C-alpha cells in the first residue's frame, strides 16, 4: 500500500491479535542498492520466526502465518520502488504493508498489539504535507515529508486549464474569427485575436481561472484525506489569490512558493515548501513543552511513569511525550493498573512507551514521539493532564 495516512495509524491502534507482529526497516529508494531491501526484509522475517518460536507457537502455525510475508521476499519490482521506510503488520486475520515516508530503524515485535510509535510523526512533528504545483498548463500534487517528495498520480480530474474548460474549441470560437483571403491571393486566411489587454478580457481571464481552480479544488478532495496535513501552493504569484478564492481545504498554508512550477524541479519546490511548514509542524510541540513546564509544578503534569499510566487509565492525559528511538520493555495490565518493567526483553513484551502512546491516541490525546533531546525532562516519559 503506497498511501499512508494518519487514519492508518489509528486503525492499527484499534487492531489486536495473538500474536500481532510489527516489523519496521529502513529502505533504499533507488539504484542497485535496492537489492538490499529484500535481503534485509528476509533477515527480519527470520527474527520474527525466532520470536514466535520463543512464544511456543507451533511450527505449522508459524508457517501458515508467515506464508504471505514470505511471498513478498521475491517481489523484485516491489523492493525497487520504496520510500524511506517499510512497515509490516500481521495477525492471523490481517496483513498490512506500508511504504512509509519516514526514516525508521529496524524493529520487530511480537505481542498482542501492533507497535505504532515509529509512525507517530505522521500525526505530529515532521509529518506529511502536500504541495500543489499549479499553472495554466499543469496541475501536480506532491506528497512530502521533511525528507521526501513524491508526485501523486491524479486520476479522473483535469490537470490543465484547457482540459478543465475545454478551451481548445472555446477559444477558437470566442477569441478568433477568420476573414476571406483576398481574391486571387492564394494565401491562407489570417487569424485575428481580439480584446487582449482590455478590462473586460482581464475579467474573463480571471473568471476562467476561478472556474478552473474550483474544478481542481473539488478534484483534490479525495487526495487530501489526511485531514490536517498542510497544503502549500506553488506557482506564479497572480494565481494565488484566485486559487484561495476557490479553495475549501481548511489547512492551506499562508505562505507560497513563488515561481513557475513547470520550470522548477521537485526537489527545489520541496526545499522551499518545507521552509514554510517546518515551523507549523513544531508549533504545537513548542506550546506543549511550555505548558508542561508551567503545569508540572501545579500537579497538572508529571514525568513519573506510574503516575502517567494511572492518568492514562483514567483518560486524563491531554498531551504525551515519549522518546521515538528508545524502548522500555514490559507489560501493562489496564484492569489492575499494574506496570511491569523488565531489564531484558522477554517473549510477548511490548515497548511501554508504545503502550502509553496508543492509549493516549485512542483517548483523543496528542502524542509527541521525539528524539531524546526534544523531551521536556531528562526522564523517559512526560505527560500533561486534562485535570
C-alpha positions as CSV (number, residue, x, y, z in Angstrom):
1,X,0.0,0.0,0.0
2,X,1.6,3.3,-1.1
3,X,-0.5,6.0,0.5
4,X,0.0,6.1,4.3
5,X,-2.2,8.4,6.4
6,X,-3.0,9.3,9.9
7,X,-6.1,7.1,9.8
8,X,-3.9,4.1,9.1
9,X,-2.1,4.7,12.4
10,X,-5.4,5.0,14.3
11,X,-6.7,1.8,12.6
12,X,-3.6,-0.1,13.6
13,X,-4.0,1.0,17.2
14,X,-7.5,-0.5,17.3
15,X,-6.5,-3.9,15.9
16,X,-5.3,-6.7,18.1
17,X,-4.2,-10.3,17.7
18,X,-2.4,-13.1,19.4
19,X,0.2,-12.8,18.0
20,X,0.3,-9.3,16.5
21,X,3.5,-8.9,14.5
22,X,5.1,-5.5,13.7
23,X,8.1,-5.2,11.5
24,X,10.0,-2.0,10.6
25,X,13.0,-1.4,8.5
26,X,14.8,1.4,6.6
27,X,14.7,1.0,2.8
28,X,16.8,2.2,-0.2
29,X,14.8,4.1,-2.7
30,X,16.8,3.8,-5.9
31,X,19.8,2.3,-7.6
32,X,21.5,-1.1,-7.4
33,X,21.3,-0.9,-3.6
34,X,17.6,-1.6,-3.7
35,X,18.6,-5.3,-3.8
36,X,19.5,-4.9,-0.1
37,X,15.8,-4.2,0.7
38,X,14.7,-7.8,0.1
39,X,17.7,-9.2,1.9
40,X,17.1,-7.1,5.0
41,X,13.4,-8.0,4.9
42,X,14.2,-11.7,4.7
43,X,16.5,-11.4,7.7
44,X,13.9,-9.6,9.8
45,X,11.4,-12.4,8.9
46,X,13.9,-14.8,10.4
47,X,13.8,-12.7,13.6
48,X,10.0,-12.8,13.6
49,X,10.2,-16.6,13.3
50,X,12.6,-16.8,16.2
51,X,10.3,-14.7,18.4
52,X,7.3,-16.8,17.5
53,X,9.2,-19.9,18.4
54,X,10.2,-18.5,21.8
55,X,6.4,-17.9,22.5
56,X,5.8,-21.7,22.0
57,X,3.8,-21.3,18.8
58,X,3.7,-24.5,16.7
59,X,5.8,-24.8,13.6
60,X,2.8,-25.4,11.3
61,X,1.0,-22.3,12.7
62,X,4.2,-20.2,12.2
63,X,4.5,-21.3,8.6
64,X,0.8,-20.6,7.9
65,X,1.1,-17.2,9.5
66,X,4.3,-16.2,7.6
67,X,3.2,-17.5,4.2
68,X,2.1,-14.2,2.8
69,X,5.0,-12.2,4.2
70,X,7.5,-14.7,2.8
71,X,6.0,-14.4,-0.7
72,X,6.9,-10.7,-0.7
73,X,10.7,-11.6,-0.5
74,X,10.8,-12.5,-4.2
75,X,8.8,-9.5,-5.4
76,X,11.8,-7.7,-7.0
77,X,9.7,-4.9,-8.5
78,X,8.2,-4.1,-5.2
79,X,11.5,-3.6,-3.5
80,X,12.8,-1.4,-6.3
81,X,10.1,1.2,-5.5
82,X,10.4,2.2,-1.9
83,X,10.3,5.3,0.2
84,X,12.4,5.9,3.4
85,X,10.9,3.1,5.4
86,X,8.9,-0.1,5.2
87,X,6.4,-1.4,7.8
88,X,4.5,-4.7,8.1
89,X,1.7,-5.6,10.4
90,X,0.4,-9.2,10.6
91,X,-2.1,-11.2,12.6
92,X,-3.9,-14.4,11.6
93,X,-6.7,-12.3,10.3
94,X,-4.9,-9.2,8.8
95,X,-1.9,-8.4,6.7
96,X,-0.8,-4.8,6.1
97,X,2.3,-3.5,4.4
98,X,3.3,0.2,4.0
99,X,6.0,2.1,2.2
100,X,6.3,5.0,4.6
101,X,7.7,8.5,4.0
102,X,9.6,8.5,7.3
103,X,13.1,7.2,8.4
104,X,12.7,4.2,10.7
105,X,15.1,1.8,12.5
106,X,14.9,-2.0,12.3
107,X,12.4,-3.3,14.8
108,X,10.4,-6.5,15.2
109,X,7.8,-7.0,17.9
110,X,5.5,-10.0,18.6
111,X,2.9,-9.1,21.2
112,X,-0.9,-8.8,21.4
113,X,-1.0,-5.3,19.8
114,X,0.8,-3.6,17.0
115,X,3.8,-1.3,17.6
116,X,2.9,2.2,16.2
117,X,5.4,4.6,17.9
118,X,7.7,4.9,14.8
119,X,4.8,6.1,12.8
120,X,3.6,8.9,15.1
121,X,5.5,11.7,13.3
122,X,2.7,11.3,10.7
123,X,0.4,12.7,13.3
124,X,2.7,15.5,14.6
125,X,6.2,16.7,14.1
126,X,7.9,16.0,10.8
127,X,4.8,14.5,9.3
128,X,3.2,14.6,5.9
129,X,2.3,17.7,3.9
130,X,1.2,18.3,0.3
131,X,2.3,20.8,-2.3
132,X,0.0,21.9,-5.1
133,X,2.1,23.0,-8.1
134,X,-0.2,25.0,-10.2
135,X,-0.1,26.6,-13.6
136,X,-2.3,27.2,-16.6
137,X,-0.7,24.2,-18.3
138,X,-0.4,21.7,-15.5
139,X,-1.6,20.6,-12.0
140,X,0.7,18.4,-9.9
141,X,0.1,17.2,-6.4
142,X,3.3,16.4,-4.4
143,X,3.2,14.4,-1.2
144,X,6.1,15.3,1.0
145,X,7.7,14.9,4.4
146,X,10.8,16.7,5.7
147,X,12.9,14.1,3.9
148,X,10.9,13.0,0.8
149,X,8.8,14.2,-2.0
150,X,6.7,12.1,-4.5
151,X,4.2,13.1,-7.1
152,X,0.7,11.7,-6.6
153,X,-1.0,10.4,-9.8
154,X,-4.2,12.4,-10.3
155,X,-6.9,10.3,-11.8
156,X,-10.4,11.4,-13.1
157,X,-9.6,15.1,-12.9
158,X,-8.4,17.7,-15.4
159,X,-4.8,18.7,-15.0
160,X,-4.7,21.9,-17.1
161,X,-6.8,24.9,-17.8
162,X,-7.6,23.6,-21.3
163,X,-8.7,20.2,-20.0
164,X,-10.8,21.8,-17.3
165,X,-12.7,24.2,-19.5
166,X,-12.2,22.5,-22.9
167,X,-10.7,25.7,-24.2
168,X,-9.3,24.4,-27.4
169,X,-12.7,24.7,-29.1
170,X,-13.9,27.6,-27.0
171,X,-11.0,29.9,-27.7
172,X,-11.3,29.3,-31.4
173,X,-15.0,30.3,-31.2
174,X,-14.7,33.2,-28.8
175,X,-11.3,34.8,-29.5
176,X,-10.7,34.3,-33.2
177,X,-12.6,34.7,-36.3
178,X,-11.4,34.5,-39.9
179,X,-11.8,36.7,-42.9
180,X,-11.8,35.6,-46.5
181,X,-8.5,35.9,-48.2
182,X,-8.1,38.5,-51.0
183,X,-9.4,37.2,-54.3
184,X,-6.6,35.5,-56.2
185,X,-4.0,35.9,-53.5
186,X,-3.8,32.1,-52.9
187,X,-2.9,32.9,-49.3
188,X,-4.3,31.4,-46.1
189,X,-6.9,33.2,-44.1
190,X,-5.5,35.3,-41.3
191,X,-6.5,34.6,-37.7
192,X,-7.3,37.8,-35.8
193,X,-7.3,37.9,-31.9
194,X,-9.5,40.4,-30.0
195,X,-9.7,42.0,-26.7
196,X,-6.2,41.3,-25.2
197,X,-5.3,43.9,-22.6
198,X,-8.8,45.2,-22.2
199,X,-10.5,45.3,-18.8
200,X,-13.3,43.0,-19.9
201,X,-10.7,40.5,-21.1
202,X,-8.9,40.6,-17.8
203,X,-12.2,39.8,-16.0
204,X,-12.9,36.9,-18.5
205,X,-9.4,35.5,-17.8
206,X,-10.0,35.7,-14.0
207,X,-13.4,34.1,-14.3
208,X,-11.9,31.2,-16.3
209,X,-9.1,30.7,-13.8
210,X,-11.5,30.8,-11.0
211,X,-13.7,28.1,-12.7
212,X,-10.5,26.1,-13.4
213,X,-9.4,26.3,-9.8
214,X,-12.9,25.4,-8.5
215,X,-12.7,22.2,-10.5
216,X,-9.1,21.5,-9.3
217,X,-10.2,22.1,-5.6
218,X,-13.1,19.7,-5.9
219,X,-11.0,17.1,-7.6
220,X,-8.3,17.2,-4.9
221,X,-10.6,16.3,-2.1
222,X,-10.0,12.5,-2.3
223,X,-6.3,13.1,-2.3
224,X,-6.2,15.3,0.9
225,X,-7.7,12.7,3.3
226,X,-5.1,13.3,5.9
227,X,-7.4,15.9,7.3
228,X,-5.0,18.2,8.9
229,X,-2.0,17.9,6.6
230,X,-0.8,21.4,5.4
231,X,-1.1,22.2,1.7
232,X,1.4,24.6,0.1
233,X,0.7,26.4,-3.1
234,X,3.5,26.7,-5.7
235,X,3.0,28.8,-8.8
236,X,3.3,32.3,-10.3
237,X,2.1,35.0,-7.9
238,X,-1.0,36.3,-9.7
239,X,-2.7,32.8,-9.5
240,X,-2.6,32.6,-5.7
241,X,-5.4,35.0,-4.7
242,X,-7.7,33.4,-7.4
243,X,-7.0,29.9,-6.1
244,X,-7.6,31.0,-2.5
245,X,-11.0,32.2,-3.6
246,X,-11.7,28.7,-5.0
247,X,-10.2,26.8,-2.1
248,X,-12.2,24.9,0.5
249,X,-9.4,22.9,2.1
250,X,-9.0,24.3,5.6
251,X,-5.3,23.8,6.0
252,X,-4.0,25.8,3.1
253,X,-0.7,27.4,4.2
254,X,-0.5,31.2,4.1
255,X,3.0,31.3,2.5
256,X,3.6,30.3,-1.1
257,X,6.4,29.0,-3.3
258,X,6.5,31.7,-6.0
259,X,7.7,31.0,-9.5
260,X,6.8,28.9,-12.5
261,X,6.5,25.3,-11.2
262,X,6.7,23.9,-14.7
263,X,10.4,25.1,-14.8
264,X,11.3,24.1,-11.2
265,X,12.5,20.6,-10.1
266,X,10.5,18.7,-7.5
267,X,13.5,18.9,-5.1
268,X,13.7,22.7,-5.4
269,X,9.9,23.1,-4.9
270,X,10.1,20.7,-1.9
271,X,13.0,22.6,-0.3
272,X,11.2,25.9,-0.5
273,X,7.9,24.4,0.7
274,X,9.5,22.7,3.8
275,X,10.7,26.1,5.0
276,X,7.1,27.2,5.0
277,X,5.7,24.3,7.0
278,X,8.6,23.4,9.3
279,X,7.6,25.9,12.0
280,X,3.9,24.9,11.6
281,X,4.8,21.2,12.4
282,X,6.7,22.1,15.6
283,X,4.4,24.9,16.8
284,X,2.1,22.7,18.8
285,X,5.1,20.8,20.2
286,X,6.6,24.1,21.5
287,X,3.4,25.1,23.0
288,X,3.1,21.7,24.8
289,X,6.6,22.0,26.1
290,X,5.8,25.4,27.6
291,X,2.6,24.1,29.1
292,X,4.4,21.1,30.7
293,X,6.8,23.4,32.5
294,X,4.0,25.6,33.8
295,X,1.7,22.8,34.9
296,X,4.3,20.4,36.3
297,X,4.8,22.5,39.4
298,X,1.0,22.7,39.9
299,X,0.5,18.9,39.7
300,X,-1.3,19.0,36.3
301,X,1.7,17.3,34.6
302,X,4.1,14.6,35.5
303,X,7.3,12.8,34.4
304,X,6.7,9.8,36.7
305,X,6.0,6.6,34.8
306,X,3.5,5.2,37.3
307,X,1.6,8.5,37.6
308,X,1.4,8.8,33.8
309,X,-0.1,5.3,33.4
310,X,-2.6,6.0,36.1
311,X,-3.7,9.1,34.3
312,X,-3.9,7.2,31.0
313,X,-6.1,4.6,32.7
314,X,-8.4,7.4,33.9
315,X,-8.5,9.1,30.5
316,X,-6.8,12.2,31.9
317,X,-3.8,12.6,29.5
318,X,-4.1,15.6,27.2
319,X,-0.5,15.5,25.8
320,X,2.2,12.9,26.0
321,X,6.0,12.9,25.2
322,X,7.8,9.7,24.5
323,X,11.3,9.0,23.0
324,X,10.9,7.7,19.5
325,X,14.1,5.8,19.1
326,X,14.2,4.1,22.6
327,X,12.3,1.2,24.1
328,X,11.5,0.1,27.6
329,X,10.2,-3.4,27.5
330,X,7.5,-4.8,29.8
331,X,3.8,-5.3,30.2
332,X,0.8,-3.3,31.4
333,X,-2.5,-4.5,32.8
334,X,-5.1,-1.7,32.5
335,X,-7.6,-3.5,34.7
336,X,-5.2,-3.6,37.7
337,X,-3.1,-0.6,36.6
338,X,0.0,-2.8,37.1
339,X,3.0,-1.8,35.1
340,X,5.8,-4.4,34.9
341,X,9.2,-3.3,33.5
342,X,11.9,-5.8,32.5
343,X,15.6,-5.1,32.3
344,X,15.9,-7.6,29.5
345,X,13.2,-8.1,26.8
346,X,11.0,-11.2,27.4
347,X,8.7,-13.0,25.0
348,X,5.5,-11.1,24.4
349,X,6.9,-7.9,25.9
350,X,5.8,-4.5,24.4
351,X,7.5,-1.2,24.4
352,X,5.8,0.6,27.3
353,X,6.3,3.9,25.6
354,X,4.3,2.5,22.7
355,X,1.6,1.2,25.0
356,X,1.3,4.7,26.5
357,X,1.2,6.4,23.1
358,X,-1.5,4.1,21.8
359,X,-3.6,4.6,24.9
360,X,-3.3,8.4,24.7
361,X,-4.2,8.5,21.0
362,X,-7.2,6.2,21.5
363,X,-8.5,8.7,24.1
364,X,-8.1,11.7,21.8
365,X,-4.8,12.9,23.3
366,X,-1.8,14.2,21.4
367,X,1.4,12.3,21.3
368,X,4.9,13.7,20.6
369,X,7.3,10.9,19.7
370,X,10.5,12.8,19.6
371,X,14.3,12.5,19.9
372,X,15.7,12.4,23.4
373,X,17.0,16.0,23.3
374,X,13.4,17.2,22.5
375,X,11.9,15.6,25.6
376,X,10.8,18.2,28.2
377,X,12.7,16.5,31.0
378,X,15.6,14.1,31.5
379,X,13.1,11.3,32.3
380,X,11.7,8.7,29.9
381,X,8.1,10.0,29.7
382,X,6.2,13.2,30.3
383,X,2.5,14.0,30.3
384,X,0.1,16.9,30.6
385,X,-3.1,16.1,32.4
386,X,-6.6,17.3,31.5
387,X,-7.4,17.8,35.1
